[in-house]
Amino acid sequence: ENGHLKKYPLQEISLDASYENGIVTINRFYGQQNAGKVAARGTWNRHGAVDMEISTEGIDASMLADIMDYNVNVRGTMNAYAKISGTADSPQADVSFEVDNGGVRTTTFDKMTGLLNLQKGIINVRQILMNKGEYKISANGKIPLIALKAAPWEMLAQYDQIDLNISLDNADISVLPLLSKHVEWATGALKGGLKITGTLAHPLFNGTLKMTDGAMKIKDRKSTRLNSS
């Protein structure tokens, strides 16, 4: 059987599932996306406990962003595993992922890996590593789900805001479009550290950056060459 997951075609879909007394039981779900694979199994009680496992291998990374209604240009090939527990009203999840030859907006990378935990409405970023050639950046902290959905004019209480620490030692300035939608493109070496707070729609940055022989373009402005700062 063939079908679609949102706009993404899946081939060779196999599903063995049942629904009884508010409990969805998936004995087996399997589908292919070209050379990629997605699988799931477990139980989801609408009024109680959740016990699910989801895995992907070699699928289009943009599929996950689209499923989560995250409106951003994401590219790459993704392997991921998620263990979902808790309850339907308060799910918990442990997630690991790896994206090869990917990109977000105009930022590109060779590999991105991450370990995340979702608990009580907060994504705990245990570690995210991104590599591009000799350059690398890392991140850790927390992202409350409410901060991903807040409107640009909303200022949330501090505990509801993003709290991410970004290490940019031995990084590439091309990562800046990933951190700010106001940067159209950038190139060059970058060092320093940033703390990101606020919300996805209105992020706040605090930190120190040092750039050498770089260039960047702010949207709606001409490109600027940077020797250092």
Solvent accessible surface area in square Angstrom, and as a share of the most:
residue,aa,sasa,rsa
1,E,166,0.74
2,N,115,0.59
3,G,22,0.21
4,H,131,0.59
5,L,64,0.32
6,K,107,0.45
7,K,142,0.60
8,Y,21,0.08
9,P,65,0.41
10,L,5,0.02
11,Q,53,0.23
12,E,107,0.48
13,I,42,0.21
14,S,41,0.26
15,L,113,0.56
16,D,75,0.39
17,A,48,0.37
18,S,66,0.42
19,Y,127,0.48
20,E,123,0.55
21,N,133,0.68
22,G,8,0.08
23,I,62,0.32
24,V,50,0.29
25,T,37,0.21
26,I,32,0.16
27,N,89,0.46
28,R,121,0.44
29,F,43,0.18
30,Y,43,0.16
31,G,0,0.00
32,Q,44,0.20
33,Q,15,0.07
34,N,127,0.65
35,A,101,0.78
36,G,0,0.00
37,K,86,0.36
38,V,13,0.07
39,A,36,0.28
40,A,15,0.12
41,R,143,0.52
42,G,18,0.17
43,T,51,0.30
44,W,84,0.29
45,N,37,0.19
46,R,138,0.50
47,H,147,0.66
48,G,19,0.18
49,A,69,0.53
50,V,6,0.03
51,D,75,0.39
52,M,17,0.07
53,E,45,0.20
54,I,60,0.30
55,S,43,0.28
56,T,22,0.13
57,E,100,0.45
58,G,26,0.25
59,I,6,0.03
60,D,55,0.29
61,A,5,0.04
62,S,26,0.17
63,M,3,0.01
64,L,77,0.38
65,A,11,0.09
66,D,41,0.21
67,I,73,0.37
68,M,117,0.52
69,D,115,0.59
70,Y,90,0.34
71,N,155,0.79
72,V,26,0.15
73,N,87,0.45
74,V,26,0.15
75,R,81,0.30
76,G,18,0.17
77,T,66,0.38
78,M,8,0.04
79,N,56,0.29
80,A,21,0.16
81,Y,88,0.34
82,A,17,0.13
83,K,71,0.30
84,I,27,0.14
85,S,42,0.27
86,G,24,0.23
87,T,59,0.34
88,A,24,0.19
89,D,137,0.71
90,S,52,0.34
91,P,42,0.27
92,Q,62,0.27
93,A,11,0.09
94,D,81,0.42
95,V,41,0.24
96,S,41,0.27
97,F,33,0.14
98,E,54,0.24
99,V,11,0.06
100,D,41,0.21
101,N,123,0.63
102,G,4,0.04
103,G,0,0.00
104,V,19,0.11
105,R,75,0.27
106,T,79,0.46
107,T,1,0.01
108,T,61,0.35
109,F,10,0.04
110,D,71,0.37
111,K,77,0.32
112,M,27,0.12
113,T,43,0.25
114,G,4,0.04
115,L,95,0.47
116,L,40,0.20
117,N,18,0.09
118,L,41,0.20
119,Q,72,0.32
120,K,165,0.70
121,G,35,0.34
122,I,49,0.25
123,I,26,0.13
124,N,34,0.17
125,V,6,0.03
126,R,143,0.52
127,Q,84,0.37
128,I,41,0.21
129,L,69,0.34
130,M,13,0.06
131,N,59,0.30
132,K,69,0.29
133,G,62,0.60
134,E,132,0.59
135,Y,57,0.22
136,K,109,0.46
137,I,19,0.10
138,S,35,0.22
139,A,10,0.08
140,N,72,0.37
141,G,24,0.23
142,K,53,0.22
143,I,29,0.15
144,P,3,0.02
145,L,59,0.29
146,I,87,0.44
147,A,0,0.00
148,L,60,0.30
149,K,169,0.72
150,A,9,0.07
151,A,21,0.16
152,P,74,0.47
153,W,212,0.74
154,E,70,0.31
155,M,113,0.51
156,L,26,0.13
157,A,50,0.39
158,Q,156,0.70
159,Y,160,0.61
160,D,35,0.18
161,Q,23,0.10
162,I,12,0.06
163,D,45,0.24
164,L,24,0.12
165,N,63,0.32
166,I,12,0.06
167,S,48,0.31
168,L,0,0.00
169,D,86,0.45
170,N,62,0.32
171,A,1,0.00
172,D,21,0.11
173,I,0,0.00
174,S,16,0.10
175,V,3,0.02
176,L,17,0.09
177,P,2,0.01
178,L,44,0.22
179,L,26,0.13
180,S,23,0.15
181,K,103,0.44
182,H,115,0.51
183,V,14,0.08
184,E,66,0.29
185,W,97,0.34
186,A,9,0.07
187,T,75,0.44
188,G,17,0.16
189,A,41,0.32
190,L,1,0.00
191,K,118,0.50
192,G,23,0.22
193,G,30,0.29
194,L,20,0.10
195,K,79,0.33
196,I,15,0.08
197,T,40,0.23
198,G,1,0.01
199,T,1,0.01
200,L,69,0.34
201,A,32,0.25
202,H,76,0.34
203,P,42,0.27
204,L,71,0.35
205,F,82,0.34
206,N,113,0.58
207,G,51,0.49
208,T,103,0.60
209,L,43,0.21
210,K,119,0.50
211,M,19,0.09
212,T,66,0.39
213,D,89,0.46
214,G,2,0.02
215,A,15,0.12
216,M,28,0.12
217,K,45,0.19
218,I,62,0.31
219,K,93,0.40
220,D,147,0.76
221,R,170,0.62
222,K,182,0.77
223,S,64,0.41
224,T,71,0.41
225,R,167,0.61
226,L,35,0.17
227,N,105,0.54
228,S,71,0.46
229,S,88,0.57
